């Protein structure tokens, strides 16, 4: 399978390139937060939902399914009563999170500048 995709050339600027859908998935509001939270370690669904404050159950479920589909998240279900499901990052997901976490830190650190820009914008 790896040989089949070895010569694949991805171009996110091309509307037909599948890399664009992956970029859209991992940069979605809830996916960024889920990847960053899972970088801290594995989470059960409800604990992850509490960590990603504001996400609905439906949106978190859809986000995790999309990340699992793209090989970023591993879903492990234990067949117990009640069922125990835990989510963690794959190597690919960990690598993606390592790129996103500095962006999150940058945004948090630059909020005074953003707020000042917003105030200036509103004053026009």
N, C-alpha and C positions, 0 to 999 in steps of 0.2 A: 504494500500500500504506500509506504514512504517513497519508493522509487517512482510511483505514479505521479506524485506531486513535487518531485525533486526539482524540476525545471519550471515550476509555476512562477510566473512573474505577477506580483500583486501591484496594483496601482489604485490607491484609494481615491484618486481624483477622477477615475473613470466610473461612470454611473453603473456600468455592468459588472464591475469587479466585486467579487464576494467579500473582499477585504473591507469594503465600505460598511457592509452590514455588521461585521464583527466590530468595527470601530464604533458604530452606532450603539451596539449592544453594550460594550464595556464602558462607554462614556455616558451612558444614560444615568440620570440622577440616582436611581436606586442601585444600579449595578456598581457604580463607583463606591458608594457607601458600603455595599455588601462585600465587595472585594477587599476594601480597607479593613472592615471589621473581621473578616475571615483571615486576614493576614495576622491578626492577633492570636488566632488559633481556631480549632473547630468549634462550631456552635450547633445547638439544636435549634429547630425552626423558631420556636417562641422566644428563646433567648436572643436569637439574631434579630427578630422583629423588635424586641425591646431595645436592642443596641442601635438599630437603625430607626430612630425615633421618627414617627410620622408615616411610615410606610404601611399600607394596608396589607392584610393577609394575602389578598388576591395578587397585588402588585409584587410582593416579595416572592410569592410562589412562581409567578410568571418570570420574574427576573432570574431566580435560581434555575429554573428550567432552561432559559436561554443560555445562561452561563455554563450549565452542565452540557448542553448541546454543543457548545463551542469548545468544550474541553477545559474550561477554567475552574469548574467546581466539581467536586466529587460528592455524590449523595450516597450515604451508607445507611441502610435500613436494617435494624436488628428485628428479627421476628420474635418479639416478646409481646406480652400483654400488659399495658398498651404498647403498641409499636414504638420503637425508639428510632428516630431518624436524625442523623448528624451530617452536617455539611462542613467540608473543608476545601482548601485550595489544592488544585493539582500543581505540578511544576509550572505549567503554562500560566495558571491563574496567579501563582505566587510571583512570577516574573511580571505579569501585567500590573499587579498591585504595587510592586516595587517602583513602577513608573508613575503610578497614580498618587501614591502617598506624598511624594514631594510637591505635586500640584496642590493637593489638599493643604499641606503646610504653608505653601506660598500664599494661597487664597486667605487662609486664616491670618497669616502675618501681615498681609497687605490690606486688611479690612479698613483701617483708618484712612488710607489713601482712596479706597473705593467709596467710602462714605463721604469723604470730602468732595470727590468728583461728582457724586450724586447730588450733593447739596448745591454745588456750582451749576450743575445741569438744571436743577429745579428752579434756580434763581434767574435763569435766562428768560 
